[in-house]
Amino acid sequence: MEGAAEKTRPERSAADDAAFKRELVQLIPHLRAFARTLCGDPTAADDLAQDAMMKAWDARASFQMGTNMKAWTFMILRNQFYSEKRRSWRQSQLDQEAAERTLVAVDDPEAPVALDELRQGLAMLPAEQREALILVGAGGFAYEEAAEICGCAVGTVKSRVSRARRALHAILEDGAYDRDGASAGDAMRSILADAERLSTVR
Amino acid sequence: MIEQRPTAERRKASAALDEARLRQQAIGVRLRQMFDEVVNEEVPDEFLEILRRADERGSEKA
C-alpha cells in the first residue's frame, strides 16, 4: 500500500499550495538579504531573490513540507546565482564593481562608519568564505545546513567560516580595506563600541 | 626577574586572546545587524504580485 502511494505522486491540493505559499512569503525577507550579500547591487539582488522565489514556487511539488524550507530556498537562490554567473563570466566583474559601489553607499546617514567597513571587508573575502560566514554568522544556519546549501562537506564549511572570521578580523584591524584617508584602527574601534551598545540592548 | 617574565607573558597572551575573542564577537554582532537590516526592510510589492500571478495561473490550469 505504502509503496504504491509513493509511486503515484499524490495530488497537490489547494491547501498544500496555500501552506507552501504562506511559508515562502515569510522567507522573502531572508532571501532578499542573502541575495544582497551575493550581488551587492540591491536591484540585481531583488531580481535574483525573485527568480529564486519563482523557482521554489515552480518546484513546490518536490518540496517536503515540514523540512527546512529556508535552507531549501537558500540553496535554490545560491544555485541560481552561480549558474547565472557561469553563463556570463563578464557579468561577475560587473557584479564586483556594482558591489563595491553599493558597499560604500549607506541608506541610513546615521549609520556608523563601521558598517561600511564591514561590508568592504566582506567584499575582500573569497566568495566561498564570505557565503559560509554569512550563512552561519548572520543567517542563523547550523554548519550542517550551510553545508547542504553550499553543496560541500560540513568540515569544509567549518574551516571556511573560521578562515573568514580570521581574515575579516585582520582586514578590519589593519584597515586593509580600500578607503582613502581613514585611519586603520577606526573601523575596529567603531565596531567594538557599537557591539557593546548592541549587546547591552540584547 | 627571570621567574616573573613567563607569568607576565602569559598574562599578556591571555589578555590578547580575550581581546581577540571580544573582537570576533563584535564582528559577529555587526554581521547579523547587517543581514537583519535587509531582512527588516519592507518587501517590495513586486514579490507578492509575481507570486500571486503565478498562483492564479496554476489555479486556472487545474
Contacts between the chains, C-beta under 8 A, distances in Angstrom:
chain1	res1	chain2	res2	distance
A	14	B	59	7.5
A	17	B	55	7.0
A	17	B	58	7.0
A	21	B	51	6.7
A	21	B	55	6.3
A	24	B	51	7.2
A	25	B	48	6.9
A	25	B	51	7.0
A	28	B	43	5.0
A	28	B	47	5.3
A	28	B	48	8.0
A	29	B	38	7.3
A	29	B	39	4.5
A	29	B	40	7.2
A	29	B	41	7.0
A	29	B	43	5.9
A	30	B	39	5.9
A	32	B	38	5.7
A	32	B	39	7.5
A	32	B	41	7.1
A	32	B	43	7.0
A	33	B	35	5.1
A	33	B	36	7.6
A	33	B	38	3.8
A	33	B	39	4.7
A	36	B	38	5.0
A	37	B	35	7.1
A	46	B	44	6.5
A	46	B	46	7.6
A	46	B	47	7.9
A	49	B	47	7.5
A	50	B	46	7.0
A	50	B	47	6.2
A	50	B	50	6.0
A	53	B	47	6.5
A	53	B	50	7.4
A	53	B	51	6.6
A	54	B	50	6.6
A	54	B	51	7.7
A	54	B	54	6.4
A	57	B	51	6.4
A	57	B	54	5.6
A	57	B	55	7.8
A	58	B	54	7.8
A	114	B	30	6.7
A	115	B	30	6.8
A	115	B	33	7.4
A	115	B	34	6.2
A	118	B	27	7.2
A	118	B	30	5.2
A	118	B	31	6.9
A	118	B	34	6.2
A	119	B	34	6.9
A	133	B	31	7.1
A	134	B	31	7.2
A	134	B	35	6.8
A	137	B	28	5.6
A	137	B	31	4.7
A	137	B	32	7.0
A	138	B	31	4.6
A	138	B	32	5.0
A	138	B	34	6.7
A	138	B	35	3.6
A	138	B	36	7.7
A	139	B	35	6.5
A	165	B	24	5.9
A	165	B	27	7.1
A	168	B	27	6.0
A	169	B	20	7.3
A	169	B	23	6.0
A	169	B	24	6.3
A	169	B	27	6.3
A	172	B	27	6.9
A	173	B	23	7.6
A	188	B	23	6.6
A	188	B	26	8.0
A	191	B	23	7.8
A	191	B	26	5.0
A	191	B	27	6.4
A	191	B	30	5.4
A	192	B	22	7.2
A	192	B	23	6.7
A	192	B	26	4.9
A	194	B	26	7.7
A	194	B	29	7.8
A	194	B	30	6.9
A	195	B	25	6.7
A	195	B	26	3.5
A	195	B	27	7.9
A	195	B	29	4.3
A	195	B	30	6.3
A	196	B	26	7.7
A	198	B	29	5.2
A	198	B	33	6.7
A	199	B	25	7.8
A	199	B	29	6.3
